Amino acid sequence: MTRFPARYKVPEFTTFASLLRIATKYDFPDVREALVEDLKHAYPTKWEDFQAARVLGEDFFGSPKPHTNAVLNLLMEQDIKFALPFAVYRACLGGFPALVSDEPGTVLPRLTLASIVHGMGVMKLVTTGATYDVVYSKGLEVCPNKSCVLNVGAIPTGGRMGALKKIFLAMTEGGAHCVNMLSPLSFGTNVCVNCAKRMEEAHLPIRKEVIWAKLPCLLGWEGWEGV
């Protein structure tokens, strides 16, 4: 079987799912292997592949883009284990309203949903702690740029603590549960370009070593090698 010529436009999800199910049911291993191989680009297991990917998760399929729960259900049904941690993460990004969707094909098994919700809490707890360490324990430099929120004195007075709080909330997106913790930070106009760059560099190891490297474990698997 040749690869689909327009990889990021076709086939749409229902066609892909049908092909995968047929290939599995009627034992066409070459067809199934080719379909599963294509999924590896959108559901990476290595940090380098994640960074290099042009499209991720459900964006891999042609229009109309499928619900993340529908993709997750297919992956579980077809026992495509390597894709599950990132598929669960993508499902988390939709937040609780999306996770508890009752539309046809999107209803998650009760135990799966409970596991995902627990994993979301664990991810948030771990990443919040790591971010807190960057902002408060190690401290952020005082910025000479008067338009930057970090243009405050070094003494931990209300002004500096208030500035650090703004930075912390920006790095954790206000404390929300369902955030894209693997994406570059966005500070808006709170900080200057130099401080934003410095904090992005400080946050990158968190994304790589705290979130990505431990993503399967945070979501209930033994590790990337276990999927």
C-alpha positions, 0 to 999 in steps of 0.5 A: 500500500502506498502512503496517502499523497495528500497526508495532511488533507486526506483521508478524513477521519471516518475513512481512515477509521474504516480502513483501519478497522477493515484491515484489522478485521480481515487481516491485511497486515500490510495495510494496517501497518501502513496506516499505523505508521502514518499515525506516528508523525502526529502522535510522536513518542520522542521529544525531537519528533514532537518538536519537528512535527508539522501537524499533531494529534487530530489535526493530522486528519482531513476536514472535518477535524475529528473530536479528540475523544473519537480518535482516542476511542479508535486508538484504544479499540485498535490497541495502538498503544504508542499513540495513547499518551499523546492522544490522551494529552490532546483530549485533555486540551479540550477541557472537561466539556469536551472530555464528557461529550455525549455525541456519537462516537465521542463518549469515553468509557467511564474508567478511561474518563476517570483515569484521564481526569486523575492524570490531568490533576497529576500533570497540573500538580507536577508542572505547577511545582516545577514552574513555582521553583523557576519563578520563586525559588530560583528567582527572576532577575530585575529588569532595567526595562521600565515597561517590563513588569519585572522592572522592580526592586530586588527586595521581596516587597509587594511590588516584586511579589506581585510581578512574580505572581503575574509571571507565574500565572502566565507560565501556568495559564492562570492555574487552569487545569486544561492547558497546552503545557507543551507549547511555548509561553505567551506573556503578552505585554507583561514582560519585555522581549529579553525577559520573555526569552529568558523565561522561555529558556527556563521553561523549556526544560520543564516541557521537555523533562518534566512534562514530555519525558514523564507524560506516560507516567503522569497519565498512568503508564509505566513510561514511553518504553511501556507503550 
